Amino acid sequence: MLVDRSCRTRVRLARAARPRRVLAAAALACGEVFGRRGAAQLPALPSAQSAFPAPGLALALDGGHADGRTVPAIAGATGVRRLQLTAAVGLPGGVNGYDRSGVSAGGRLAARLFRTTRLGVSAFAGYGFERMRGPASYGIEPIGFGPPPPSAERPIGRLTQVPAGISAGVRGVLGDRPYAVSVAPMYTYMRWNISDTTRTRGGARLAALGEIAVTSQIGFGVAAEFGSGGPAGSPYAASRAVFGAGLSYAIRRVVAR
């Protein structure tokens, strides 16, 4: 059933008729907004997943900050019943001497395991990759004071990231605006390829995500992710923190069931 009234209208009606059921009414009316922040699995963006995957279709503008750089991304999410699929494309590069080389992309599939009007638990798994051109001096001994070797001689590195975990959260109403807060522990496998070198590493990471419905179709979210770093020799080898924010727009609003 398509939502035919705004979140505010639904909440006000619920307050007038059933004051003790405001949270339930808000959750059903605006459930499609939750879970729309399409961070996907780009290495430069948080791998945070909402505990409340929602049906419908939405687009998002995201930004991530880590390792002294900020990365923009465009994401889309669509869901049916208990499943939600998110995909994103962003700009990589500029970290620890590496430059951009094309785009980065990733996706994530989330499945709802448990949900009430207040609580939710979901499982998720994703895949993402990032291509970066290595530093000018990578693997090349400097000779004199001449210019660096042409870009064609600089190796292309590829970082692959595969996270999987569980997200648990709570949602409610702040004033008349629905909100959701989720925490997602995960295990992340990362693989780094450059020249003839391949290294892998897996480790535990933890993400947190907060979302709020600005209108019945627009949502805003912030996220942070902490934990182990990537393979030795990669630009992400050190233990790292990633921060992100996103603004989403629900093109097709469907009441969550």
Solvent accessible surface area in square Angstrom, and as a share of the most:
residue,aa,sasa,rsa
1,M,143,0.64
2,L,110,0.55
3,V,6,0.04
4,D,112,0.58
5,R,112,0.41
6,S,44,0.29
7,C,5,0.03
8,R,97,0.35
9,T,48,0.28
10,R,46,0.17
11,V,0,0.00
12,R,136,0.49
13,L,88,0.44
14,A,3,0.03
15,R,103,0.38
16,A,91,0.70
17,A,69,0.53
18,R,115,0.42
19,P,95,0.59
20,R,238,0.87
21,R,137,0.50
22,V,20,0.12
23,L,60,0.30
24,A,19,0.14
25,A,22,0.17
26,A,1,0.01
27,A,5,0.04
28,L,87,0.43
29,A,1,0.01
30,C,0,0.00
31,G,1,0.01
32,E,0,0.00
33,V,6,0.04
34,F,1,0.00
35,G,7,0.06
36,R,3,0.01
37,R,13,0.05
38,G,1,0.01
39,A,1,0.00
40,A,0,0.00
41,Q,0,0.00
42,L,1,0.01
43,P,2,0.01
44,A,4,0.03
45,L,3,0.01
46,P,1,0.00
47,S,0,0.00
48,A,2,0.02
49,Q,3,0.01
50,S,3,0.02
51,A,0,0.00
52,F,0,0.00
53,P,2,0.01
54,A,1,0.00
55,P,14,0.09
56,G,8,0.08
57,L,73,0.36
58,A,1,0.01
59,L,94,0.47
60,A,4,0.03
61,L,117,0.58
62,D,9,0.05
63,G,25,0.24
64,G,2,0.02
65,H,88,0.39
66,A,6,0.05
67,D,59,0.31
68,G,71,0.68
69,R,21,0.08
70,T,91,0.53
71,V,4,0.02
72,P,69,0.43
73,A,6,0.04
74,I,113,0.57
75,A,3,0.03
76,G,21,0.21
77,A,3,0.02
78,T,61,0.35
79,G,7,0.07
80,V,107,0.61
81,R,188,0.68
82,R,130,0.48
83,L,90,0.45
84,Q,4,0.02
85,L,95,0.47
86,T,4,0.02
87,A,57,0.44
88,A,3,0.02
89,V,79,0.45
90,G,4,0.04
91,L,74,0.37
92,P,1,0.01
93,G,6,0.06
94,G,51,0.49
95,V,0,0.00
96,N,100,0.51
97,G,52,0.50
98,Y,15,0.06
99,D,62,0.32
100,R,139,0.51
101,S,10,0.07
102,G,52,0.50
103,V,73,0.42
104,S,2,0.01
105,A,24,0.19
106,G,13,0.12
107,G,21,0.20
108,R,9,0.03
109,L,90,0.45
110,A,2,0.01
111,A,31,0.24
112,R,29,0.10
113,L,99,0.49
114,F,102,0.43
115,R,43,0.16
116,T,60,0.35
117,T,53,0.31
118,R,94,0.34
119,L,92,0.46
120,G,2,0.02
121,V,44,0.25
122,S,0,0.00
123,A,30,0.24
124,F,10,0.04
125,A,52,0.40
126,G,10,0.10
127,Y,99,0.37
128,G,0,0.00
129,F,46,0.19
130,E,1,0.00
131,R,92,0.33
132,M,0,0.00
133,R,61,0.22
134,G,0,0.00
135,P,32,0.20
136,A,28,0.22
137,S,76,0.49
138,Y,70,0.27
139,G,81,0.78
140,I,66,0.34
141,E,140,0.63
142,P,115,0.72
143,I,156,0.79
144,G,63,0.61
145,F,216,0.90
146,G,52,0.50
147,P,124,0.78
148,P,94,0.59
149,P,34,0.22
150,P,81,0.51
151,S,62,0.40
152,A,94,0.73
153,E,102,0.46
154,R,40,0.15
155,P,27,0.17
156,I,55,0.28
157,G,0,0.00
158,R,87,0.32
159,L,0,0.00
160,T,17,0.10
161,Q,7,0.03
162,V,56,0.32
163,P,0,0.00
164,A,49,0.38
165,G,17,0.16
166,I,76,0.39
167,S,0,0.00
168,A,48,0.37
169,G,15,0.14
170,V,46,0.26
171,R,8,0.03
172,G,6,0.06
173,V,26,0.15
174,L,119,0.59
175,G,52,0.50
176,D,31,0.16
177,R,73,0.27
178,P,2,0.01
179,Y,57,0.22
180,A,0,0.00
181,V,69,0.40
182,S,2,0.01
183,V,70,0.40
184,A,2,0.01
185,P,72,0.45
186,M,12,0.05
187,Y,127,0.48
188,T,4,0.02
189,Y,83,0.32
190,M,6,0.02
191,R,102,0.37
192,W,3,0.01
193,N,42,0.21
194,I,2,0.01
195,S,81,0.52
196,D,150,0.78
197,T,52,0.30
198,T,68,0.40
199,R,114,0.42
200,T,71,0.41
201,R,106,0.39
202,G,31,0.30
203,G,12,0.11
204,A,76,0.59
205,R,13,0.05
206,L,89,0.44
207,A,2,0.01
208,A,47,0.36
209,L,8,0.04
210,G,21,0.20
211,E,15,0.07
212,I,45,0.23
213,A,2,0.02
214,V,57,0.33
215,T,63,0.37
216,S,13,0.09
217,Q,43,0.19
218,I,56,0.28
219,G,5,0.05
220,F,87,0.36
221,G,1,0.01
222,V,76,0.44
223,A,9,0.07
224,A,18,0.14
225,E,6,0.03
226,F,98,0.41
227,G,25,0.24
228,S,30,0.19
229,G,5,0.05
230,G,0,0.00
231,P,1,0.00
232,A,64,0.49
233,G,51,0.49
234,S,9,0.06
235,P,7,0.04
236,Y,2,0.01
237,A,34,0.27
238,A,76,0.59
239,S,91,0.59
240,R,20,0.07
241,A,35,0.27
242,V,1,0.01
243,F,98,0.41
244,G,11,0.11
245,A,40,0.31
246,G,4,0.03
247,L,90,0.45
248,S,7,0.04
249,Y,103,0.39
250,A,1,0.01
251,I,86,0.44
252,R,144,0.53
253,R,56,0.20
254,V,25,0.14
255,V,18,0.10
256,A,1,0.01
257,R,190,0.69
